Amino acid sequence: MGSNKLSGQIPASTLSQCSQLQELWLSNNSFSGTLPKEIGNMTQLQKFYAYMNNITGFST
């Protein structure tokens, strides 16, 4: 999903369906707000890139 001019918040419902995902590239978009806590359920995630966005941290 990197470099696709995506914007807004990252939907928690999308991440909750990706538990087996090993790499997640969100960089170079216009995502804003916080990362959903559901990203913690992605137990197979090995690489996560989210630079060049307006993400302010994790939701609680």
N, CA, C and O atoms as a Tripos MOL2 file, in Angstrom:
@<TRIPOS>MOLECULE
protein
  240   239    60     0     0
PROTEIN
NO_CHARGES

@<TRIPOS>ATOM
      1 N           0.8130   -1.1790    0.0000 N.3       1 MET1
      2 CA          0.0000    0.0000    0.0000 C.3       1 MET1
      3 C           0.8640    1.2530    0.0000 C.2       1 MET1
      4 O           0.3350    2.3620    0.0760 O.2       1 MET1
      5 N           2.1510    1.1020   -0.0810 N.am      2 GLY2
      6 CA          3.0390    2.2530   -0.0530 C.3       2 GLY2
      7 C           2.9560    3.0810   -1.3210 C.2       2 GLY2
      8 O           2.7500    2.5500   -2.4130 O.2       2 GLY2
      9 N           3.1210    4.3950   -1.1640 N.am      3 SER3
     10 CA          3.1700    5.3580   -2.2750 C.3       3 SER3
     11 C           1.9350    5.3030   -3.1670 C.2       3 SER3
     12 O           2.0520    5.3090   -4.3920 O.2       3 SER3
     13 N           0.7540    5.2510   -2.5590 N.am      4 ASN4
     14 CA         -0.4850    5.2010   -3.3330 C.3       4 ASN4
     15 C          -1.4010    6.3830   -3.0820 C.2       4 ASN4
     16 O          -2.5650    6.3520   -3.4820 O.2       4 ASN4
     17 N          -0.9010    7.4320   -2.4250 N.am      5 LYS5
     18 CA         -1.6840    8.6340   -2.1350 C.3       5 LYS5
     19 C          -2.9290    8.3230   -1.3110 C.2       5 LYS5
     20 O          -3.9560    8.9830   -1.4660 O.2       5 LYS5
     21 N          -2.8430    7.3200   -0.4340 N.am      6 LEU6
     22 CA         -3.9500    6.9730    0.4500 C.3       6 LEU6
     23 C          -3.9710    7.9530    1.6150 C.2       6 LEU6
     24 O          -2.9220    8.4440    2.0320 O.2       6 LEU6
     25 N          -5.1600    8.2400    2.1420 N.am      7 SER7
     26 CA         -5.2580    9.2050    3.2360 C.3       7 SER7
     27 C          -6.3100    8.7710    4.2420 C.2       7 SER7
     28 O          -7.0530    7.8160    4.0160 O.2       7 SER7
     29 N          -6.3600    9.4900    5.3560 N.am      8 GLY8
     30 CA         -7.3100    9.1840    6.4140 C.3       8 GLY8
     31 C          -6.7020    8.2310    7.4200 C.2       8 GLY8
     32 O          -5.4920    8.0080    7.4300 O.2       8 GLY8
     33 N          -7.5440    7.6750    8.2620 N.am      9 GLN9
     34 CA         -7.0700    6.7260    9.2590 C.3       9 GLN9
     35 C          -7.0380    5.3220    8.6780 C.2       9 GLN9
     36 O          -7.7940    4.9960    7.7630 O.2       9 GLN9
     37 N          -6.1660    4.5100    9.2110 N.am     10 ILE10
     38 CA         -6.0690    3.1160    8.7800 C.3      10 ILE10
     39 C          -7.2110    2.3560    9.4530 C.2      10 ILE10
     40 O          -7.2980    2.3490   10.6810 O.2      10 ILE10
     41 N          -8.0860    1.7170    8.6790 N.am     11 PRO11
     42 CA         -9.2450    1.0390    9.2670 C.3      11 PRO11
     43 C          -8.8630   -0.1900   10.0960 C.2      11 PRO11
     44 O          -8.1660   -1.0840    9.6170 O.2      11 PRO11
     45 N          -9.3250   -0.2170   11.3260 N.am     12 ALA12
     46 CA         -9.0570   -1.3490   12.2190 C.3      12 ALA12
     47 C          -9.6280   -2.6360   11.6510 C.2      12 ALA12
     48 O          -9.0310   -3.7010   11.8100 O.2      12 ALA12
     49 N         -10.7670   -2.5520   10.9940 N.am     13 SER13
     50 CA        -11.4050   -3.7590   10.4460 C.3      13 SER13
     51 C         -10.5370   -4.4120    9.3760 C.2      13 SER13
     52 O         -10.5470   -5.6340    9.2300 O.2      13 SER13
     53 N          -9.7950   -3.6140    8.6370 N.am     14 THR14
     54 CA         -8.9050   -4.1560    7.6130 C.3      14 THR14
     55 C          -7.7500   -4.9140    8.2610 C.2      14 THR14
     56 O          -7.4180   -6.0230    7.8430 O.2      14 THR14
     57 N          -7.1450   -4.3210    9.2710 N.am     15 LEU15
     58 CA         -6.0070   -4.9650    9.9300 C.3      15 LEU15
     59 C          -6.4080   -6.2230   10.6750 C.2      15 LEU15
     60 O          -5.6240   -7.1680   10.7580 O.2      15 LEU15
     61 N          -7.6100   -6.2490   11.2140 N.am     16 SER16
     62 CA         -8.0320   -7.4320   11.9700 C.3      16 SER16
     63 C          -8.2080   -8.6520   11.0730 C.2      16 SER16
     64 O          -8.2680   -9.7790   11.5660 O.2      16 SER16
     65 N          -8.2910   -8.4390    9.7700 N.am     17 GLN17
     66 CA         -8.4370   -9.5450    8.8220 C.3      17 GLN17
     67 C          -7.0960   -9.9900    8.2400 C.2      17 GLN17
     68 O          -7.0540  -10.8560    7.3660 O.2      17 GLN17
     69 N          -6.0130   -9.4060    8.7190 N.am     18 CYS18
     70 CA         -4.6880   -9.6650    8.1380 C.3      18 CYS18
     71 C          -3.7370  -10.3220    9.1350 C.2      18 CYS18
     72 O          -2.5550   -9.9790    9.1670 O.2      18 CYS18
     73 N          -4.2160  -11.2400    9.9330 N.am     19 SER19
     74 CA         -3.3940  -11.8110   11.0030 C.3      19 SER19
     75 C          -2.1890  -12.5980   10.4890 C.2      19 SER19
     76 O          -1.2210  -12.7690   11.2300 O.2      19 SER19
     77 N          -2.2140  -13.0720    9.2680 N.am     20 GLN20
     78 CA         -1.1070  -13.8640    8.7250 C.3      20 GLN20
     79 C          -0.1390  -13.0400    7.8730 C.2      20 GLN20
     80 O           0.8300  -13.5770    7.3360 O.2      20 GLN20
     81 N          -0.3990  -11.7530    7.7520 N.am     21 LEU21
     82 CA          0.4450  -10.8780    6.9360 C.3      21 LEU21
     83 C           1.8470  -10.8030    7.5280 C.2      21 LEU21
     84 O           2.0020  -10.6620    8.7420 O.2      21 LEU21
     85 N           2.8730  -10.8970    6.6780 N.am     22 GLN22
     86 CA          4.2510  -10.8710    7.1550 C.3      22 GLN22
     87 C           4.9200   -9.5210    6.9400 C.2      22 GLN22
     88 O           5.8350   -9.1660    7.6830 O.2      22 GLN22
     89 N           4.4850   -8.7640    5.9430 N.am     23 GLU23
     90 CA          5.0380   -7.4380    5.6800 C.3      23 GLU23
     91 C           3.8970   -6.4620    5.4350 C.2      23 GLU23
     92 O           2.9260   -6.7840    4.7500 O.2      23 GLU23
     93 N           4.0260   -5.2630    6.0030 N.am     24 LEU24
     94 CA          3.0210   -4.2220    5.8060 C.3      24 LEU24
     95 C           3.7310   -2.9180    5.4790 C.2      24 LEU24
     96 O           4.4440   -2.3590    6.3130 O.2      24 LEU24
     97 N           3.5320   -2.4470    4.2720 N.am     25 TRP25
     98 CA          4.1530   -1.2190    3.7900 C.3      25 TRP25
     99 C           3.0770   -0.1430    3.6660 C.2      25 TRP25
    100 O           2.2230   -0.2110    2.7820 O.2      25 TRP25
    101 N           3.1220    0.8390    4.5440 N.am     26 LEU26
    102 CA          2.1690    1.9500    4.5170 C.3      26 LEU26
    103 C           2.8630    3.2720    4.2020 C.2      26 LEU26
    104 O           2.2170    4.3200    4.1840 O.2      26 LEU26
    105 N           4.1670    3.2340    3.9560 N.am     27 SER27
    106 CA          4.9440    4.4470    3.8070 C.3      27 SER27
    107 C           4.5370    5.3040    2.6190 C.2      27 SER27
    108 O           3.9480    4.8390    1.6430 O.2      27 SER27
    109 N           4.8890    6.6030    2.7540 N.am     28 ASN28
    110 CA          4.7430    7.5840    1.6830 C.3      28 ASN28
    111 C           3.2960    7.7050    1.2040 C.2      28 ASN28
    112 O           3.0230    7.6960    0.0040 O.2      28 ASN28
    113 N           2.3880    7.8150    2.1490 N.am     29 ASN29
    114 CA          0.9800    8.0940    1.8840 C.3      29 ASN29
    115 C           0.6040    9.3210    2.7050 C.2      29 ASN29
    116 O           1.4780   10.0960    3.0920 O.2      29 ASN29
    117 N          -0.6520    9.5010    2.9690 N.am     30 SER30
    118 CA         -1.1100   10.6100    3.8140 C.3      30 SER30
    119 C          -1.9970   10.0930    4.9390 C.2      30 SER30
    120 O          -2.9890   10.7280    5.2950 O.2      30 SER30
    121 N          -1.6370    8.9370    5.4990 N.am     31 PHE31
    122 CA         -2.4000    8.4160    6.6220 C.3      31 PHE31
    123 C          -2.2360    9.3570    7.8100 C.2      31 PHE31
    124 O          -1.1780    9.9580    7.9920 O.2      31 PHE31
    125 N          -3.2900    9.4810    8.6180 N.am     32 SER32
    126 CA         -3.2460   10.3670    9.7780 C.3      32 SER32
    127 C          -3.8630    9.6770   10.9840 C.2      32 SER32
    128 O          -4.4600    8.6070   10.8710 O.2      32 SER32
    129 N          -3.7090   10.3030   12.1280 N.am     33 GLY33
    130 CA         -4.2810    9.7510   13.3510 C.3      33 GLY33
    131 C          -3.3800    8.6940   13.9570 C.2      33 GLY33
    132 O          -2.1610    8.7220   13.7880 O.2      33 GLY33
    133 N          -3.9920    7.7720   14.6570 N.am     34 THR34
    134 CA         -3.2320    6.7390   15.3520 C.3      34 THR34
    135 C          -3.3640    5.3970   14.6410 C.2      34 THR34
    136 O          -4.3030    5.1660   13.8790 O.2      34 THR34
    137 N          -2.4140    4.5290   14.9050 N.am     35 LEU35
    138 CA         -2.4930    3.1650   14.3850 C.3      35 LEU35
    139 C          -3.4770    2.3790   15.2390 C.2      35 LEU35
    140 O          -3.4330    2.4780   16.4650 O.2      35 LEU35
    141 N          -4.3500    1.6120   14.6320 N.am     36 PRO36
    142 CA         -5.2990    0.8180   15.4100 C.3      36 PRO36
    143 C          -4.5850   -0.2320   16.2600 C.2      36 PRO36
    144 O          -3.5580   -0.7790   15.8570 O.2      36 PRO36
    145 N          -5.1390   -0.5050   17.4320 N.am     37 LYS37
    146 CA         -4.5330   -1.5040   18.3210 C.3      37 LYS37
    147 C          -4.5450   -2.8940   17.7020 C.2      37 LYS37
    148 O          -3.7850   -3.7630   18.1290 O.2      37 LYS37
    149 N          -5.3910   -3.1210   16.7050 N.am     38 GLU38
    150 CA         -5.4810   -4.4230   16.0390 C.3      38 GLU38
    151 C          -4.1800   -4.8190   15.3560 C.2      38 GLU38
    152 O          -3.9800   -5.9940   15.0460 O.2      38 GLU38
    153 N          -3.3060   -3.8720   15.1200 N.am     39 ILE39
    154 CA         -2.0130   -4.2170   14.5140 C.3      39 ILE39
    155 C          -1.2370   -5.1580   15.4420 C.2      39 ILE39
    156 O          -0.3890   -5.9220   14.9800 O.2      39 ILE39
    157 N          -1.5190   -5.1070   16.7240 N.am     40 GLY40
    158 CA         -0.8800   -6.0060   17.6860 C.3      40 GLY40
    159 C          -1.3070   -7.4540   17.5290 C.2      40 GLY40
    160 O          -0.6420   -8.3550   18.0420 O.2      40 GLY40
    161 N          -2.4080   -7.6900   16.8260 N.am     41 ASN41
    162 CA         -2.8890   -9.0550   16.5900 C.3      41 ASN41
    163 C          -2.2640   -9.6860   15.3510 C.2      41 ASN41
    164 O          -2.5460  -10.8400   15.0290 O.2      41 ASN41
    165 N          -1.4270   -8.9420   14.6670 N.am     42 MET42
    166 CA         -0.7780   -9.4470   13.4540 C.3      42 MET42
    167 C           0.4810  -10.1990   13.8800 C.2      42 MET42
    168 O           1.5940   -9.6850   13.7640 O.2      42 MET42
    169 N           0.2930  -11.4090   14.3700 N.am     43 THR43
    170 CA          1.3710  -12.1660   15.0070 C.3      43 THR43
    171 C           2.4710  -12.6160   14.0530 C.2      43 THR43
    172 O           3.5700  -12.9440   14.4990 O.2      43 THR43
    173 N           2.2050  -12.6380   12.7710 N.am     44 GLN44
    174 CA          3.2080  -13.0640   11.7920 C.3      44 GLN44
    175 C           3.9750  -11.8840   11.1990 C.2      44 GLN44
    176 O           4.8830  -12.0820   10.3920 O.2      44 GLN44
    177 N           3.6210  -10.6640   11.5870 N.am     45 LEU45
    178 CA          4.2270   -9.4660   11.0140 C.3      45 LEU45
    179 C           5.7100   -9.3970   11.3510 C.2      45 LEU45
    180 O           6.0930   -9.4190   12.5210 O.2      45 LEU45
    181 N           6.5440   -9.3130   10.3130 N.am     46 GLN46
    182 CA          7.9890   -9.2400   10.4940 C.3      46 GLN46
    183 C           8.5370   -7.8820   10.0940 C.2      46 GLN46
    184 O           9.5210   -7.4160   10.6690 O.2      46 GLN46
    185 N           7.9070   -7.2380    9.1080 N.am     47 LYS47
    186 CA          8.3660   -5.9320    8.6350 C.3      47 LYS47
    187 C           7.1820   -4.9800    8.5780 C.2      47 LYS47
    188 O           6.1230   -5.3140    8.0470 O.2      47 LYS47
    189 N           7.3770   -3.7920    9.1330 N.am     48 PHE48
    190 CA          6.3250   -2.7760    9.1670 C.3      48 PHE48
    191 C           6.9510   -1.4270    8.8420 C.2      48 PHE48
    192 O           7.8520   -0.9690    9.5450 O.2      48 PHE48
    193 N           6.4780   -0.7980    7.7870 N.am     49 TYR49
    194 CA          7.0050    0.4920    7.3550 C.3      49 TYR49
    195 C           5.8590    1.4910    7.2740 C.2      49 TYR49
    196 O           4.8740    1.2590    6.5730 O.2      49 TYR49
    197 N           5.9890    2.5980    7.9880 N.am     50 ALA50
    198 CA          4.9270    3.6040    7.9900 C.3      50 ALA50
    199 C           5.4920    5.0240    7.9530 C.2      50 ALA50
    200 O           4.8150    5.9680    8.3610 O.2      50 ALA50
    201 N           6.7070    5.1810    7.4740 N.am     51 TYR51
    202 CA          7.3040    6.5140    7.4400 C.3      51 TYR51
    203 C           6.6360    7.3860    6.3770 C.2      51 TYR51
    204 O           5.9590    6.8860    5.4790 O.2      51 TYR51
    205 N           6.8410    8.6920    6.4960 N.am     52 MET52
    206 CA          6.2860    9.7070    5.5840 C.3      52 MET52
    207 C           4.7510    9.6810    5.5800 C.2      52 MET52
    208 O           4.1240    9.6460    4.5210 O.2      52 MET52
    209 N           4.1670    9.6970    6.7620 N.am     53 ASN53
    210 CA          2.7300    9.8090    6.9910 C.3      53 ASN53
    211 C           2.5320   10.7980    8.1380 C.2      53 ASN53
    212 O           3.4940   11.3910    8.6250 O.2      53 ASN53
    213 N           1.3120   10.9690    8.5570 N.am     54 ASN54
    214 CA          0.9940   11.8360    9.6930 C.3      54 ASN54
    215 C           0.4480   11.0100   10.8530 C.2      54 ASN54
    216 O          -0.4930   11.4310   11.5260 O.2      54 ASN54
    217 N           1.0280    9.8500   11.0860 N.am     55 ILE55
    218 CA          0.5940    8.9600   12.1600 C.3      55 ILE55
    219 C           1.1730    9.4810   13.4790 C.2      55 ILE55
    220 O           2.3580    9.8030   13.5700 O.2      55 ILE55
    221 N           0.3140    9.5550   14.4920 N.am     56 THR56
    222 CA          0.7250   10.1630   15.7610 C.3      56 THR56
    223 C           0.9860    9.1630   16.8770 C.2      56 THR56
    224 O           1.3360    9.5740   17.9840 O.2      56 THR56
    225 N           0.8320    7.8860   16.6320 N.am     57 GLY57
    226 CA          1.0730    6.8780   17.6610 C.3      57 GLY57
    227 C           0.0660    5.7510   17.5620 C.2      57 GLY57
    228 O          -0.5270    5.5250   16.5070 O.2      57 GLY57
    229 N          -0.1250    5.0410   18.6720 N.am     58 PHE58
    230 CA         -1.0600    3.9140   18.7240 C.3      58 PHE58
    231 C          -2.3260    4.3150   19.4600 C.2      58 PHE58
    232 O          -2.2780    5.1050   20.4020 O.2      58 PHE58
    233 N          -3.4580    3.7730   19.0330 N.am     59 SER59
    234 CA         -4.7030    3.9920   19.7670 C.3      59 SER59
    235 C          -4.7020    3.1180   21.0110 C.2      59 SER59
    236 O          -3.9970    2.1110   21.0770 O.2      59 SER59
    237 N          -5.4830    3.5050   21.9750 N.am     60 THR60
    238 CA         -5.5280    2.7350   23.2250 C.3      60 THR60
    239 C          -6.8590    2.0530   23.3980 C.2      60 THR60
    240 O          -7.0730    1.3610   24.3940 O.2      60 THR60
@<TRIPOS>BOND
     1     1     2 1
     2     2     3 1
     3     3     4 2
     4     3     5 am
     5     5     6 1
     6     6     7 1
     7     7     8 2
     8     7     9 am
     9     9    10 1
    10    10    11 1
    11    11    12 2
    12    11    13 am
    13    13    14 1
    14    14    15 1
    15    15    16 2
    16    15    17 am
    17    17    18 1
    18    18    19 1
    19    19    20 2
    20    19    21 am
    21    21    22 1
    22    22    23 1
    23    23    24 2
    24    23    25 am
    25    25    26 1
    26    26    27 1
    27    27    28 2
    28    27    29 am
    29    29    30 1
    30    30    31 1
    31    31    32 2
    32    31    33 am
    33    33    34 1
    34    34    35 1
    35    35    36 2
    36    35    37 am
    37    37    38 1
    38    38    39 1
    39    39    40 2
    40    39    41 am
    41    41    42 1
    42    42    43 1
    43    43    44 2
    44    43    45 am
    45    45    46 1
    46    46    47 1
    47    47    48 2
    48    47    49 am
    49    49    50 1
    50    50    51 1
    51    51    52 2
    52    51    53 am
    53    53    54 1
    54    54    55 1
    55    55    56 2
    56    55    57 am
    57    57    58 1
    58    58    59 1
    59    59    60 2
    60    59    61 am
    61    61    62 1
    62    62    63 1
    63    63    64 2
    64    63    65 am
    65    65    66 1
    66    66    67 1
    67    67    68 2
    68    67    69 am
    69    69    70 1
    70    70    71 1
    71    71    72 2
    72    71    73 am
    73    73    74 1
    74    74    75 1
    75    75    76 2
    76    75    77 am
    77    77    78 1
    78    78    79 1
    79    79    80 2
    80    79    81 am
    81    81    82 1
    82    82    83 1
    83    83    84 2
    84    83    85 am
    85    85    86 1
    86    86    87 1
    87    87    88 2
    88    87    89 am
    89    89    90 1
    90    90    91 1
    91    91    92 2
    92    91    93 am
    93    93    94 1
    94    94    95 1
    95    95    96 2
    96    95    97 am
    97    97    98 1
    98    98    99 1
    99    99   100 2
   100    99   101 am
   101   101   102 1
   102   102   103 1
   103   103   104 2
   104   103   105 am
   105   105   106 1
   106   106   107 1
   107   107   108 2
   108   107   109 am
   109   109   110 1
   110   110   111 1
   111   111   112 2
   112   111   113 am
   113   113   114 1
   114   114   115 1
   115   115   116 2
   116   115   117 am
   117   117   118 1
   118   118   119 1
   119   119   120 2
   120   119   121 am
   121   121   122 1
   122   122   123 1
   123   123   124 2
   124   123   125 am
   125   125   126 1
   126   126   127 1
   127   127   128 2
   128   127   129 am
   129   129   130 1
   130   130   131 1
   131   131   132 2
   132   131   133 am
   133   133   134 1
   134   134   135 1
   135   135   136 2
   136   135   137 am
   137   137   138 1
   138   138   139 1
   139   139   140 2
   140   139   141 am
   141   141   142 1
   142   142   143 1
   143   143   144 2
   144   143   145 am
   145   145   146 1
   146   146   147 1
   147   147   148 2
   148   147   149 am
   149   149   150 1
   150   150   151 1
   151   151   152 2
   152   151   153 am
   153   153   154 1
   154   154   155 1
   155   155   156 2
   156   155   157 am
   157   157   158 1
   158   158   159 1
   159   159   160 2
   160   159   161 am
   161   161   162 1
   162   162   163 1
   163   163   164 2
   164   163   165 am
   165   165   166 1
   166   166   167 1
   167   167   168 2
   168   167   169 am
   169   169   170 1
   170   170   171 1
   171   171   172 2
   172   171   173 am
   173   173   174 1
   174   174   175 1
   175   175   176 2
   176   175   177 am
   177   177   178 1
   178   178   179 1
   179   179   180 2
   180   179   181 am
   181   181   182 1
   182   182   183 1
   183   183   184 2
   184   183   185 am
   185   185   186 1
   186   186   187 1
   187   187   188 2
   188   187   189 am
   189   189   190 1
   190   190   191 1
   191   191   192 2
   192   191   193 am
   193   193   194 1
   194   194   195 1
   195   195   196 2
   196   195   197 am
   197   197   198 1
   198   198   199 1
   199   199   200 2
   200   199   201 am
   201   201   202 1
   202   202   203 1
   203   203   204 2
   204   203   205 am
   205   205   206 1
   206   206   207 1
   207   207   208 2
   208   207   209 am
   209   209   210 1
   210   210   211 1
   211   211   212 2
   212   211   213 am
   213   213   214 1
   214   214   215 1
   215   215   216 2
   216   215   217 am
   217   217   218 1
   218   218   219 1
   219   219   220 2
   220   219   221 am
   221   221   222 1
   222   222   223 1
   223   223   224 2
   224   223   225 am
   225   225   226 1
   226   226   227 1
   227   227   228 2
   228   227   229 am
   229   229   230 1
   230   230   231 1
   231   231   232 2
   232   231   233 am
   233   233   234 1
   234   234   235 1
   235   235   236 2
   236   235   237 am
   237   237   238 1
   238   238   239 1
   239   239   240 2
@<TRIPOS>SUBSTRUCTURE
     1 MET1         2 RESIDUE 1 A MET
     2 GLY2         6 RESIDUE 1 A GLY
     3 SER3        10 RESIDUE 1 A SER
     4 ASN4        14 RESIDUE 1 A ASN
     5 LYS5        18 RESIDUE 1 A LYS
     6 LEU6        22 RESIDUE 1 A LEU
     7 SER7        26 RESIDUE 1 A SER
     8 GLY8        30 RESIDUE 1 A GLY
     9 GLN9        34 RESIDUE 1 A GLN
    10 ILE10       38 RESIDUE 1 A ILE
    11 PRO11       42 RESIDUE 1 A PRO
    12 ALA12       46 RESIDUE 1 A ALA
    13 SER13       50 RESIDUE 1 A SER
    14 THR14       54 RESIDUE 1 A THR
    15 LEU15       58 RESIDUE 1 A LEU
    16 SER16       62 RESIDUE 1 A SER
    17 GLN17       66 RESIDUE 1 A GLN
    18 CYS18       70 RESIDUE 1 A CYS
    19 SER19       74 RESIDUE 1 A SER
    20 GLN20       78 RESIDUE 1 A GLN
    21 LEU21       82 RESIDUE 1 A LEU
    22 GLN22       86 RESIDUE 1 A GLN
    23 GLU23       90 RESIDUE 1 A GLU
    24 LEU24       94 RESIDUE 1 A LEU
    25 TRP25       98 RESIDUE 1 A TRP
    26 LEU26      102 RESIDUE 1 A LEU
    27 SER27      106 RESIDUE 1 A SER
    28 ASN28      110 RESIDUE 1 A ASN
    29 ASN29      114 RESIDUE 1 A ASN
    30 SER30      118 RESIDUE 1 A SER
    31 PHE31      122 RESIDUE 1 A PHE
    32 SER32      126 RESIDUE 1 A SER
    33 GLY33      130 RESIDUE 1 A GLY
    34 THR34      134 RESIDUE 1 A THR
    35 LEU35      138 RESIDUE 1 A LEU
    36 PRO36      142 RESIDUE 1 A PRO
    37 LYS37      146 RESIDUE 1 A LYS
    38 GLU38      150 RESIDUE 1 A GLU
    39 ILE39      154 RESIDUE 1 A ILE
    40 GLY40      158 RESIDUE 1 A GLY
    41 ASN41      162 RESIDUE 1 A ASN
    42 MET42      166 RESIDUE 1 A MET
    43 THR43      170 RESIDUE 1 A THR
    44 GLN44      174 RESIDUE 1 A GLN
    45 LEU45      178 RESIDUE 1 A LEU
    46 GLN46      182 RESIDUE 1 A GLN
    47 LYS47      186 RESIDUE 1 A LYS
    48 PHE48      190 RESIDUE 1 A PHE
    49 TYR49      194 RESIDUE 1 A TYR
    50 ALA50      198 RESIDUE 1 A ALA
    51 TYR51      202 RESIDUE 1 A TYR
    52 MET52      206 RESIDUE 1 A MET
    53 ASN53      210 RESIDUE 1 A ASN
    54 ASN54      214 RESIDUE 1 A ASN
    55 ILE55      218 RESIDUE 1 A ILE
    56 THR56      222 RESIDUE 1 A THR
    57 GLY57      226 RESIDUE 1 A GLY
    58 PHE58      230 RESIDUE 1 A PHE
    59 SER59      234 RESIDUE 1 A SER
    60 THR60      238 RESIDUE 1 A THR
